[in-house]
Amino acid sequence: MHSKKYSGYKWDWWLFILAFILTSIGLLMIFSSSFILAQREMGNPYYFLERQLIYAIVAILLTLTVVRYIPYQFYRRTTYLFLLFALIGLVLVFVPGIGRTINNATRWVGIGSISIQPSEFAKIAFIIYLAAAVSREEKVKSFSVGILPVIIIYSLFAIFLLAEPDLGTVVLLGCLMFTLLFLGGAKLRHLGLISLPGACLFLYLIFTAPYRIKRLMAFLHPEKDPFGVGYVILHSKLAFASGGLWGQGLGASRQKLFYLPEPFTDYIFSILGEELGFWGVVLTVCLFGFLIWRGVNIARSARDLFGFHLAMGLIFWLGFQALIHMGVCLGLLPPKGITLPFISYGGSALLVDFIAIGILENIYVQGQK
């Protein structure tokens, strides 16, 4: 199908506005949940806020001036190049002198004072590959030609991610893989064929790692060890409980005072619930709901199957990740170390989130022609 010329000004403002509002909430909550730690560790209460603000400005400008103008068909033509770069990034985290280990996890590549998390960019690369693979309707119904190559690529990504270790991202990519294969028309018996060994492997990974067993037990019965493995889950729930309807007030969280680990990343939703209360939680959930709704509408208006599956992959990724993060903070899911899109601290994550918005905008623009 030949590309059509389109105006870069006819874009979905609502999608961008929703992402901007979520990012603004994120900046507010990052400062509120980090200024005490930043003052103690860095001597500057604005340290994390300043860094995230710079990342936000770069991400927004990149989206507005570059990403949304790139025809999304470009990603299909360069699918394997993106996969190659993603795999190189995942390998680099294990190279001495380049990779950086924080809290017993080797997930970052250091460039001077800047740390990049390759797994964030791997998400985009994998979604592009999935969209390209499932958009070939005649192949996706075949196990050997359509399903098996996807499983191989997923397994390759999973090996490096588990070595970091990052089981949460492996689970997230697995959910995206099954979702897009289902939407692409894969046969249910093929999906069932790969789901059984996948579930067995998942259980094996949990029960062969003591710390994962502890997390699972803490999720099931946190009250049995309130000062041990159940400590974080109980304090996360306590944050929501103490927030009530209207919250304790911005900056008034008690759980951020070294009760919850990484309060501005893995448990930022808990701090939001404590400080902004039930209505702050409802507002945040609704904003994500509207964002997903806009993304699904963009997918439905896409001009070809690749655009449809790419848009669905991107918006379901943001939705699944938000759902997992919120579920963990509320004690509905076992702890996984998944951040909240647009809101949690992290430059690589925020940059990738806005790249997704830029790609969705381009799919929308072309779909209006």
C-alpha positions as CSV (number, residue, x, y, z in Angstrom):
1,M,0.0,0.0,0.0
2,H,1.4,3.3,-1.0
3,S,2.0,6.0,1.6
4,K,-0.2,9.0,1.5
5,K,0.8,12.5,2.3
6,Y,-0.7,13.9,5.4
7,S,-0.6,17.0,7.5
8,G,1.3,16.7,10.8
9,Y,-1.1,19.2,12.4
10,K,-4.2,17.0,12.2
11,W,-3.3,14.9,15.3
12,D,-5.1,13.6,18.3
13,W,-4.7,16.4,20.9
14,W,-6.6,14.4,23.5
15,L,-4.1,11.6,23.5
16,F,-1.2,14.0,24.0
17,I,-3.1,16.0,26.7
18,L,-3.8,12.9,28.7
19,A,-0.2,11.8,28.5
20,F,0.8,15.4,29.5
21,I,-1.6,15.4,32.5
22,L,-0.3,12.0,33.7
23,T,3.3,13.2,33.4
24,S,2.4,16.4,35.4
25,I,0.9,14.3,38.1
26,G,4.0,12.2,38.0
27,L,6.3,15.2,38.5
28,L,4.2,16.3,41.4
29,M,4.2,12.9,43.1
30,I,7.9,12.3,42.4
31,F,8.8,15.5,44.2
32,S,6.4,14.8,47.1
33,S,7.7,11.2,47.6
34,S,11.4,11.9,47.1
35,F,12.4,15.2,48.5
36,I,13.3,13.9,52.0
37,L,15.4,11.1,50.5
38,A,16.9,13.4,48.0
39,Q,17.9,15.9,50.7
40,R,19.4,13.1,52.9
41,E,21.3,11.3,50.1
42,M,22.0,14.0,47.5
43,G,21.9,17.2,49.6
44,N,19.3,18.6,47.2
45,P,15.6,18.1,47.8
46,Y,14.9,18.8,44.1
47,Y,17.4,16.2,42.7
48,F,14.9,13.6,41.4
49,L,12.4,16.3,40.4
50,E,15.0,18.2,38.3
51,R,16.2,15.0,36.6
52,Q,12.7,13.8,35.8
53,L,11.7,17.3,34.5
54,I,14.6,17.3,32.1
55,Y,13.6,13.8,30.9
56,A,10.0,15.0,30.5
57,I,11.0,18.1,28.4
58,V,13.3,16.0,26.2
59,A,10.6,13.3,25.7
60,I,7.8,15.8,24.9
61,L,10.0,17.8,22.5
62,L,11.2,14.6,20.8
63,T,7.6,13.4,20.4
64,L,6.3,16.8,19.1
65,T,9.2,17.4,16.7
66,V,10.4,14.0,15.5
67,V,8.5,10.8,16.4
68,R,5.0,11.8,15.4
69,Y,6.2,12.8,11.9
70,I,7.9,9.4,11.2
71,P,5.5,7.2,9.1
72,Y,4.7,4.2,11.2
73,Q,5.4,2.0,8.1
74,F,9.1,2.8,8.7
75,Y,9.0,0.6,11.9
76,R,7.8,-2.4,9.9
77,R,10.6,-2.0,7.4
78,T,13.2,-1.8,10.2
79,T,11.7,-4.4,12.5
80,Y,14.8,-6.6,12.7
81,L,17.1,-3.6,13.1
82,F,15.1,-2.6,16.2
83,L,15.3,-6.1,17.5
84,L,19.0,-6.2,17.0
85,F,19.6,-2.9,18.9
86,A,17.3,-4.1,21.7
87,L,19.2,-7.3,22.1
88,I,22.6,-5.5,22.0
89,G,21.3,-3.2,24.8
90,L,20.2,-6.2,26.9
91,V,23.7,-7.7,26.5
92,L,25.5,-4.5,27.3
93,V,24.1,-4.4,30.9
94,F,26.3,-7.4,31.7
95,V,29.5,-5.9,30.2
96,P,31.8,-4.8,33.1
97,G,32.4,-1.1,33.2
98,I,29.2,-0.4,31.2
99,G,26.4,-2.2,33.0
100,R,25.3,-0.9,36.4
101,T,23.8,-2.9,39.3
102,I,21.3,-1.2,41.6
103,N,19.6,-3.1,44.4
104,N,20.9,-6.4,43.2
105,A,19.5,-5.9,39.7
106,T,21.7,-5.4,36.7
107,R,19.3,-3.4,34.4
108,W,21.1,-0.3,33.5
109,V,23.8,0.9,31.0
110,G,25.9,3.8,32.3
111,I,26.9,6.7,30.1
112,G,28.7,9.2,32.3
113,S,26.2,10.4,34.8
114,I,23.3,9.1,32.7
115,S,21.8,5.7,33.2
116,I,19.8,4.0,30.4
117,Q,17.5,1.0,31.0
118,P,17.6,-1.1,27.8
119,S,14.6,-3.2,28.8
120,E,12.4,-0.2,28.3
121,F,13.4,0.1,24.7
122,A,13.2,-3.6,24.3
123,K,9.4,-3.3,25.0
124,I,8.9,-1.0,22.0
125,A,11.1,-3.3,19.7
126,F,9.2,-6.4,20.7
127,I,5.8,-4.7,20.1
128,I,6.9,-3.6,16.7
129,Y,8.1,-7.1,15.9
130,L,4.8,-8.6,17.2
131,A,2.7,-6.2,15.1
132,A,4.7,-7.0,12.0
133,A,4.4,-10.7,12.7
134,V,0.6,-10.9,13.4
135,S,-0.3,-8.6,10.6
136,R,0.5,-11.4,8.2
137,E,-2.8,-13.1,8.5
138,E,-1.9,-16.0,6.3
139,K,1.1,-16.9,8.4
140,V,-0.2,-16.4,11.9
141,K,-2.5,-19.3,11.6
142,S,0.4,-21.6,11.0
143,F,2.3,-22.8,14.1
144,S,5.6,-23.4,12.4
145,V,5.6,-20.2,10.3
146,G,3.6,-17.8,12.4
147,I,3.7,-18.8,16.1
148,L,7.1,-20.5,16.5
149,P,9.3,-17.5,15.3
150,V,7.4,-15.3,17.8
151,I,8.1,-17.8,20.6
152,I,11.8,-17.9,19.7
153,I,12.2,-14.1,19.7
154,Y,10.3,-13.9,23.0
155,S,12.4,-16.6,24.6
156,L,15.6,-14.8,23.5
157,F,14.4,-11.6,25.2
158,A,13.2,-13.5,28.2
159,I,16.7,-15.1,28.7
160,F,18.4,-11.8,29.0
161,L,15.7,-10.2,31.1
162,L,15.6,-13.1,33.6
163,A,19.4,-12.8,33.9
164,E,19.0,-9.2,35.1
165,P,16.6,-10.4,36.8
166,D,13.4,-8.8,35.6
167,L,10.6,-11.3,35.7
168,G,8.0,-8.5,35.7
169,T,9.0,-7.4,32.2
170,V,9.0,-11.0,31.0
171,V,5.4,-11.5,32.3
172,L,4.4,-8.2,30.7
173,L,5.8,-9.1,27.3
174,G,4.2,-12.5,27.6
175,C,0.8,-10.9,28.1
176,L,1.4,-8.7,25.1
177,M,2.4,-11.7,23.0
178,F,-0.7,-13.7,23.8
179,T,-2.9,-10.6,23.3
180,L,-1.6,-9.7,19.9
181,L,-1.5,-13.3,18.7
182,F,-5.1,-13.7,19.7
183,L,-6.1,-10.4,18.0
184,G,-4.1,-11.5,14.9
185,G,-6.2,-14.6,14.5
186,A,-3.9,-17.3,15.9
187,K,-5.7,-20.6,16.5
188,L,-6.8,-21.2,20.0
189,R,-5.3,-24.7,20.1
190,H,-1.9,-23.1,19.2
191,L,-2.2,-20.6,22.0
192,G,-3.2,-23.4,24.4
193,L,-0.3,-25.4,23.2
194,I,2.2,-22.7,24.3
195,S,0.4,-21.6,27.4
196,L,0.9,-24.8,29.3
197,P,4.7,-25.0,29.1
198,G,4.7,-21.2,29.6
199,A,2.8,-21.6,32.9
200,C,5.0,-24.5,34.0
201,L,8.1,-22.4,33.3
202,F,6.7,-19.5,35.2
203,L,6.0,-21.7,38.3
204,Y,9.5,-23.1,38.0
205,L,11.1,-19.6,38.0
206,I,9.1,-18.7,41.1
207,F,9.7,-21.8,43.2
208,T,13.5,-22.0,42.3
209,A,14.2,-18.5,43.5
210,P,13.8,-18.1,47.3
211,Y,13.2,-14.3,47.1
212,R,10.3,-14.9,44.7
213,I,8.8,-17.5,47.0
214,K,9.0,-14.9,49.8
215,R,7.2,-12.4,47.6
216,L,4.5,-14.9,46.8
217,M,4.0,-15.8,50.5
218,A,4.0,-12.1,51.4
219,F,1.2,-11.6,48.8
220,L,-0.9,-14.5,50.1
221,H,-0.4,-13.9,53.8
222,P,1.3,-10.6,54.6
223,E,-0.1,-10.5,58.1
224,K,1.7,-13.6,59.1
225,D,5.1,-11.8,58.9
226,P,4.3,-8.1,59.3
227,F,7.9,-7.2,60.1
228,G,9.4,-9.4,57.4
229,V,8.2,-10.4,53.9
230,G,4.8,-8.9,54.5
231,Y,6.1,-5.6,55.7
232,V,6.0,-3.7,52.3
233,I,2.6,-5.0,51.2
234,L,1.0,-4.1,54.6
235,H,2.5,-0.6,54.5
236,S,1.4,-0.1,50.9
237,K,-2.2,-1.1,51.9
238,L,-1.9,1.2,55.0
239,A,-1.0,4.1,52.6
240,F,-4.3,3.7,50.8
241,A,-6.3,3.2,54.0
242,S,-4.9,6.3,55.7
243,G,-5.6,8.3,52.6
244,G,-9.3,8.1,53.0
245,L,-11.5,10.0,50.5
246,W,-9.5,13.2,50.2
247,G,-6.0,12.1,51.3
248,Q,-3.6,13.3,53.9
249,G,-2.5,16.2,51.7
250,L,0.3,16.7,49.2
251,G,3.6,16.1,50.9
252,A,2.0,14.6,54.1
253,S,2.6,10.9,53.4
254,R,4.0,9.0,56.3
255,Q,4.7,5.8,54.3
256,K,7.3,7.5,52.2
257,L,9.4,8.1,55.3
258,F,11.5,5.0,54.7
259,Y,8.6,2.5,55.2
260,L,8.0,1.8,51.5
261,P,11.1,1.1,49.3
262,E,11.4,3.2,46.1
263,P,8.4,5.3,46.9
264,F,8.8,7.4,43.8
265,T,9.1,4.4,41.4
266,D,7.7,1.0,42.4
267,Y,5.2,2.3,45.0
268,I,4.4,5.8,43.8
269,F,0.7,4.8,43.3
270,S,0.6,4.0,47.1
271,I,2.0,7.4,47.9
272,L,-0.5,9.0,45.5
273,G,-3.4,7.1,47.3
274,E,-2.2,8.3,50.7
275,E,-1.7,11.9,49.8
276,L,-4.5,12.5,47.3
277,G,-7.0,9.9,48.6
278,F,-9.7,7.9,47.0
279,W,-10.6,10.6,44.5
280,G,-7.0,11.1,43.5
281,V,-6.8,7.3,42.8
282,V,-10.1,7.5,40.8
283,L,-8.8,10.4,38.8
284,T,-5.6,8.6,37.9
285,V,-7.4,5.4,36.9
286,C,-9.9,7.4,34.8
287,L,-7.0,9.2,33.0
288,F,-5.5,5.9,32.1
289,G,-8.9,4.6,31.1
290,F,-9.4,7.5,28.7
291,L,-5.8,7.1,27.4
292,I,-6.5,3.4,26.6
293,W,-9.9,4.3,25.0
294,R,-8.2,6.9,22.7
295,G,-5.6,4.3,21.8
296,V,-8.1,1.7,20.9
297,N,-10.0,4.2,18.8
298,I,-6.8,5.1,17.0
299,A,-6.2,1.4,16.3
300,R,-9.7,0.9,14.9
301,S,-9.1,3.8,12.5
302,A,-5.7,2.6,11.3
303,R,-5.3,2.3,7.6
304,D,-3.8,-1.2,7.6
305,L,-3.4,-4.3,9.8
306,F,0.1,-3.4,10.9
307,G,-1.1,0.0,12.1
308,F,-4.0,-1.7,13.9
309,H,-1.8,-4.2,15.7
310,L,1.0,-1.7,16.4
311,A,-1.5,0.7,18.0
312,M,-3.2,-2.1,20.0
313,G,0.2,-3.4,21.2
314,L,1.4,0.0,22.3
315,I,-1.8,0.9,24.2
316,F,-2.2,-2.5,25.7
317,W,1.4,-2.3,26.9
318,L,0.7,1.0,28.7
319,G,-2.6,-0.4,30.1
320,F,-1.2,-3.7,31.2
321,Q,1.8,-2.0,32.9
322,A,-0.4,0.5,34.7
323,L,-2.7,-2.3,35.8
324,I,0.1,-4.5,37.1
325,H,1.6,-1.5,39.0
326,M,-1.7,-0.6,40.6
327,G,-2.5,-4.2,41.4
328,V,0.9,-4.6,43.2
329,C,0.4,-1.4,45.2
330,L,-3.1,-2.4,46.2
331,G,-1.9,-5.9,47.2
332,L,-4.0,-7.6,44.5
333,L,-0.9,-8.9,42.7
334,P,2.5,-10.2,43.9
335,P,5.3,-7.5,44.0
336,K,7.0,-7.3,40.5
337,G,8.9,-4.0,40.5
338,I,6.8,-2.6,37.6
339,T,6.7,1.2,37.3
340,L,3.6,3.3,36.5
341,P,3.8,4.7,33.0
342,F,4.3,8.5,32.8
343,I,4.1,8.8,36.6
344,S,7.0,6.8,38.1
345,Y,10.5,8.2,38.2
346,G,12.7,7.0,35.3
347,G,14.1,8.8,32.3
348,S,14.2,5.7,30.0
349,A,10.7,4.7,30.8
350,L,9.3,8.2,30.3
351,L,11.1,8.6,27.0
352,V,9.7,5.3,25.7
353,D,6.2,6.2,27.0
354,F,6.2,9.3,24.8
355,I,7.7,7.5,21.9
356,A,4.6,5.3,22.0
357,I,2.4,8.4,22.1
358,G,4.3,9.7,19.0
359,I,3.8,6.5,17.1
360,L,0.1,6.4,18.0
361,E,-0.3,10.0,16.8
362,N,1.2,9.1,13.4
363,I,-1.2,6.1,13.1
364,Y,-4.1,8.4,13.9
365,V,-3.0,11.0,11.3
366,Q,-2.7,8.5,8.6
367,G,-6.0,6.9,9.5
368,Q,-7.8,10.1,9.0
369,K,-6.9,10.2,5.3
